[in-house]
Every structure is written in structure tokens, then in C-alpha cells.
């Protein structure tokens, strides 16, 4: 960026509109400005930054690599400004706004969503945005300010965050083909797991020590037959059906009905993983987020999800 340059928020919104529409005229129509005005704003922005943001043809404007980088940052900036405006407006408008929650796969999400449902019934102006991804992706979005809360399976570095430990732990086991050699088992022992071809999540692969401890040293890293890795169990289940491998997972994630070609078989002795709802320290929270936390805490301590409605 040139010395002394300063982008206006309006200019960033103009830039994002062109990036979305990939056409200067269409973007101008969306923004309710003239096409020459918009073209001049984009040209001034490129001059200010000293880079070309779009590759232009007669019919389209496609982002360059520099334009793609600016788009990511511009979307973050505009989102954070809009969120701040909503938080400040809370004082006059009551409890409104968006609660943004990121999560992996865990049954604790049901409690989180029940807390939101109760809040929304009392305050219809409160809405939710859900982001689903693996732990690394969720934490990254939390750190960048794109999420208010993240629901994470342990291990979690709770020193970095404010946090709530969720009341239900998830039991670990394997998703197996019902017709396969382990489909008839009630439980899986360390000896069973040692002989299984395994799919493990990106986090499970870093938790091999847990399996070693669980198995009293039987299952070291070298003893595990890991044939692949996955982020979401729904995708891994297709390989399980084919008989290629069994997926190490937690229970209650897949909707496995009676007669299904898949089964979840828990490990024995039991191995469980706790989950935590975390949020950034020292960050001002909206009234909607504060009320959400209050409701979740009441439910976590044994209250009805809809007690606050009475």
C-alpha cells in the first residue's frame, strides 16, 4: 500500500460487489450507483494499493491473485464492522443480532442449539450462523473474529479462552460395516482395534497416545493400521461401507437406524472425549451472546431448555 493510503469502508463494499458479480455494470446496479462512478472507485483503489485487483474483459471482471487476497480481508473487515454496529445498536433495540457458532461433530451441539432455540423464541430478532468444520478450521475462524463461539472436542488449550465444559462426554468407538467382520460385536477391545484397518480424523491422528493409554500400551503408533484420514465422518462412512476400513469416531454422529449397513461399536474399556464451548478472552460480547451463555449455563446445570419461556 502506498504511504498515507487509507481505504474507506464504502470502497471495500464496492470492491466486494464487483468481486461477487464479476461484472462492473451488474455490480453498479446492485449498489445503485452509476457504472462510471463504480469504475472510477475501483481504479482509485487499485492506484492506492499499487496493484491490479481485476482482470478486465469487455464482459467480466475476474479477481487477480492480489484481488483474491484483498477479498478475504475485506470480507472480514466488513463483517466485523457490521457486527460491531449490531452490538452497539443492542443498547437501544433490545436483544437482537447474530450469534455465530462454529463446531465439529459432537452430540453437545444439541444442547447448544436448544439454548439458541429458547433464546430465539423469546427474542425473534436473534438469529444464528452455524459453521461446521474440523477443529483447526473452527479455531482459525474464532481467532480471526469471524465466530462468537466454538464448540471443540478435547484436547483444547483452555488457557487461551474463556470456556464452558459441556456436561455430556462423547464415547469413542468405530463405525464399521454391519456385514463386515466387526459388525456383530457389542464392543471393540484393544486386541480388536490392533487388527482393524482404520480411518482416523485429523485430530484423532494426533491423539494416538490416548489409544496407547486406553489400551495399557498395547496400541502404540506403530501398531495402528491407519489407511486414511478424514475431517467429517459422513464422508468417511462411504469408505466404511465399501469395506476398505473402519472409522474411529464418537457415537451419535451418524443417524444409524436398525437395518442400516453401518454400525457404531464402542471401545471397551470405555474411552470418552469431553467437549468445550470456548470464546475469546477480553472481547466485548453482544447482549444476544450474553443471554445465550446465561441460558446455556442454566441448561447445563440441569434446567429445562425452555424454562426461561415460562
WOKA-V24291 format. One record per residue. N is the residue number from 1. RES is the residue in three letters. PSI is psi in radians with two decimals (none if undefined). OMEGA is omega in whole degrees, 0 to 359 (none if undefined). Layout:
# WOKA-V24291
N,RES,PSI,OMEGA + N,RES,PSI,OMEGA
This chain:
# WOKA-V24291
1,UNK,2.44,178 + 2,UNK,2.62,180 + 3,UNK,2.29,178 + 4,UNK,0.01,181 + 5,UNK,2.56,179 + 6,UNK,1.95,181 + 7,UNK,2.45,174 + 8,UNK,2.65,179 + 9,UNK,-0.67,179 + 10,UNK,-0.72,180 + 11,UNK,-0.69,177 + 12,UNK,-0.68,178 + 13,UNK,-0.67,175 + 14,UNK,-0.84,180 + 15,UNK,-0.76,181 + 16,UNK,-0.63,178 + 17,UNK,-0.76,178 + 18,UNK,-0.69,179 + 19,UNK,-0.67,180 + 20,UNK,-0.80,186 + 21,UNK,-0.44,183 + 22,UNK,0.49,180 + 23,UNK,2.21,186 + 24,UNK,-0.71,181 + 25,UNK,-0.77,179 + 26,UNK,-0.72,179 + 27,UNK,-0.69,179 + 28,UNK,-0.67,178 + 29,UNK,-0.73,179 + 30,UNK,-0.68,184 + 31,UNK,-0.17,183 + 32,UNK,0.76,173 + 33,UNK,2.90,179 + 34,UNK,2.70,180 + 35,UNK,-0.73,177 + 36,UNK,-0.67,178 + 37,UNK,-0.79,181 + 38,UNK,-0.77,179 + 39,UNK,-0.70,180 + 40,UNK,-0.70,179 + 41,UNK,-0.75,180 + 42,UNK,-0.72,178 + 43,UNK,-0.72,178 + 44,UNK,-0.66,179 + 45,UNK,-0.74,179 + 46,UNK,-0.69,178 + 47,UNK,-0.71,181 + 48,UNK,-0.70,182 + 49,UNK,-0.36,180 + 50,UNK,0.40,180 + 51,UNK,2.78,172 + 52,UNK,2.26,182 + 53,UNK,-0.42,182 + 54,UNK,2.54,165 + 55,UNK,2.06,188 + 56,UNK,2.40,168 + 57,UNK,-3.05,179 + 58,UNK,-0.45,187 + 59,UNK,-0.22,186 + 60,UNK,2.83,174 + 61,UNK,1.92,184 + 62,UNK,2.38,183 + 63,UNK,2.40,168 + 64,UNK,3.10,177 + 65,UNK,-0.67,176 + 66,UNK,-0.67,177 + 67,UNK,-0.66,178 + 68,UNK,-0.70,178 + 69,UNK,-0.75,179 + 70,UNK,-0.65,181 + 71,UNK,-0.77,180 + 72,UNK,-0.83,182 + 73,UNK,-0.67,181 + 74,UNK,-0.71,178 + 75,UNK,-0.71,178 + 76,UNK,-0.78,182 + 77,UNK,-0.83,181 + 78,UNK,-0.72,179 + 79,UNK,-0.77,181 + 80,UNK,-0.66,177 + 81,UNK,-0.78,180 + 82,UNK,-0.70,178 + 83,UNK,-0.72,179 + 84,UNK,-0.72,178 + 85,UNK,-0.71,179 + 86,UNK,-0.72,181 + 87,UNK,-0.71,179 + 88,UNK,-0.59,179 + 89,UNK,-0.38,179 + 90,UNK,-0.65,186 + 91,UNK,-0.55,182 + 92,UNK,-0.52,188 + 93,UNK,-0.03,185 + 94,UNK,-2.75,184 + 95,UNK,1.90,178 + 96,UNK,3.13,173 + 97,UNK,-3.12,185 + 98,UNK,2.37,171 + 99,UNK,2.11,185 + 100,UNK,2.07,186 + 101,UNK,2.28,174 + 102,UNK,2.52,183 + 103,UNK,2.68,166 + 104,UNK,-2.61,183 + 105,UNK,1.94,178 + 106,UNK,2.54,181 + 107,UNK,-0.27,177 + 108,UNK,-0.32,179 + 109,UNK,-0.48,180 + 110,UNK,-0.71,179 + 111,UNK,-0.72,178 + 112,UNK,-0.78,182 + 113,UNK,-0.57,175 + 114,UNK,-0.68,178 + 115,UNK,-0.74,178 + 116,UNK,-0.72,182 + 117,UNK,-0.76,178 + 118,UNK,-0.70,179 + 119,UNK,-0.75,182 + 120,UNK,-0.59,179 + 121,UNK,-0.64,178 + 122,UNK,-0.57,185 + 123,UNK,1.48,184 + 124,UNK,-0.31,179 + 125,UNK,-0.10,177 + 126,UNK,2.20,179 + 127,UNK,3.02,185 + 128,UNK,2.52,169 + 129,UNK,2.18,182 + 130,UNK,2.31,175 + 131,UNK,2.21,180 + 132,UNK,2.28,179 + 133,UNK,3.14,177 + 134,UNK,2.99,188 + 135,UNK,-0.70,182 + 136,UNK,-0.75,180 + 137,UNK,-0.70,180 + 138,UNK,-0.80,180 + 139,UNK,-0.66,179 + 140,UNK,-0.76,179 + 141,UNK,-0.61,177 + 142,UNK,-0.77,181 + 143,UNK,-0.58,181 + 144,UNK,0.00,178 + 145,UNK,0.25,181 + 146,UNK,-0.12,176 + 147,UNK,2.61,172 + 148,UNK,-0.65,183 + 149,UNK,2.68,173 + 150,UNK,2.36,176 + 151,UNK,1.97,189 + 152,UNK,2.48,171 + 153,UNK,2.56,176 + 154,UNK,2.68,6 + 155,UNK,2.38,179 + 156,UNK,2.29,176 + 157,UNK,1.46,186 + 158,UNK,-0.22,177 + 159,UNK,-0.42,182 + 160,UNK,-0.33,194 + 161,UNK,2.92,156 + 162,UNK,2.60,190 + 163,UNK,2.80,172 + 164,UNK,2.24,173 + 165,UNK,2.19,182 + 166,UNK,2.58,189 + 167,UNK,-0.48,183 + 168,UNK,2.27,172 + 169,UNK,2.65,179 + 170,UNK,2.31,179 + 171,UNK,2.39,182 + 172,UNK,2.49,176 + 173,UNK,-2.62,180 + 174,UNK,2.44,170 + 175,UNK,2.14,185 + 176,UNK,2.82,174 + 177,UNK,2.26,183 + 178,UNK,-0.56,182 + 179,UNK,0.01,182 + 180,UNK,-3.11,185 + 181,UNK,-0.37,180 + 182,UNK,0.05,184 + 183,UNK,-0.41,181 + 184,UNK,0.05,182 + 185,UNK,2.56,173 + 186,UNK,-0.57,178 + 187,UNK,2.87,176 + 188,UNK,2.18,181 + 189,UNK,2.94,175 + 190,UNK,-0.64,178 + 191,UNK,-0.65,176 + 192,UNK,-0.84,184 + 193,UNK,-0.60,180 + 194,UNK,-0.45,183 + 195,UNK,0.12,184 + 196,UNK,2.38,168 + 197,UNK,2.20,192 + 198,UNK,2.44,162 + 199,UNK,2.28,181 + 200,UNK,2.61,178 + 201,UNK,2.87,180 + 202,UNK,-0.54,177 + 203,UNK,-0.68,180 + 204,UNK,-0.63,182 + 205,UNK,-0.44,177 + 206,UNK,0.03,183 + 207,UNK,0.44,182 + 208,UNK,-0.52,178 + 209,UNK,-0.58,178 + 210,UNK,-0.76,178 + 211,UNK,-0.60,177 + 212,UNK,-0.75,178 + 213,UNK,-0.76,179 + 214,UNK,-0.66,184 + 215,UNK,0.19,182 + 216,UNK,0.71,175 + 217,UNK,-0.06,181 + 218,UNK,-0.69,186 + 219,UNK,1.45,169 + 220,UNK,3.04,182 + 221,UNK,-0.70,184 + 222,UNK,-0.35,181 + 223,UNK,-0.22,181 + 224,UNK,2.31,178 + 225,UNK,1.41,183 + 226,UNK,2.07,182 + 227,UNK,-0.11,179 + 228,UNK,3.01,181 + 229,UNK,2.72,180 + 230,UNK,2.81,175 + 231,UNK,-0.77,183 + 232,UNK,2.34,187 + 233,UNK,-0.51,180 + 234,UNK,-0.68,178 + 235,UNK,-0.72,181 + 236,UNK,-0.49,184 + 237,UNK,-0.47,179 + 238,UNK,-0.65,176 + 239,UNK,-0.58,177 + 240,UNK,-0.77,179 + 241,UNK,-0.61,183 + 242,UNK,-0.19,180 + 243,UNK,0.11,181 + 244,UNK,-0.68,186 + 245,UNK,3.02,172 + 246,UNK,2.50,186 + 247,UNK,2.06,174 + 248,UNK,2.20,188 + 249,UNK,-3.11,172 + 250,UNK,2.70,185 + 251,UNK,2.87,173 + 252,UNK,0.29,179 + 253,UNK,-0.83,177 + 254,UNK,2.48,174 + 255,UNK,1.58,183 + 256,UNK,1.83,182 + 257,UNK,2.86,175 + 258,UNK,2.34,183 + 259,UNK,-0.02,179 + 260,UNK,2.75,176 + 261,UNK,0.09,176 + 262,UNK,2.67,173 + 263,UNK,2.55,169 + 264,UNK,2.15,181 + 265,UNK,2.05,184 + 266,UNK,2.71,175 + 267,UNK,2.60,177 + 268,UNK,2.16,6 + 269,UNK,2.73,186 + 270,UNK,2.40,174 + 271,UNK,2.16,182 + 272,UNK,2.73,177 + 273,UNK,2.23,178 + 274,UNK,2.83,176 + 275,UNK,2.70,183 + 276,UNK,2.40,167 + 277,UNK,2.14,184 + 278,UNK,2.72,174 + 279,UNK,2.81,187 + 280,UNK,2.47,175 + 281,UNK,2.64,171 + 282,UNK,0.39,178 + 283,UNK,2.32,177 + 284,UNK,2.20,179 + 285,UNK,2.56,177 + 286,UNK,2.86,177 + 287,UNK,-0.58,178 + 288,UNK,-0.76,179 + 289,UNK,-0.68,179 + 290,UNK,-0.79,181 + 291,UNK,-0.64,176 + 292,UNK,-0.82,179 + 293,UNK,-0.71,179 + 294,UNK,-0.78,180 + 295,UNK,-0.74,180 + 296,UNK,-0.72,179 + 297,UNK,-0.72,178 + 298,UNK,-0.74,179 + 299,UNK,-0.67,180 + 300,UNK,-0.51,180 + 301,UNK,0.20,171 + 302,UNK,0.04,180 + 303,UNK,2.79,178 + 304,UNK,2.52,177 + 305,UNK,-0.49,185 + 306,UNK,0.35,181 + 307,UNK,-0.60,183 + 308,UNK,-0.15,180 + 309,UNK,-0.30,186 + 310,UNK,none,none
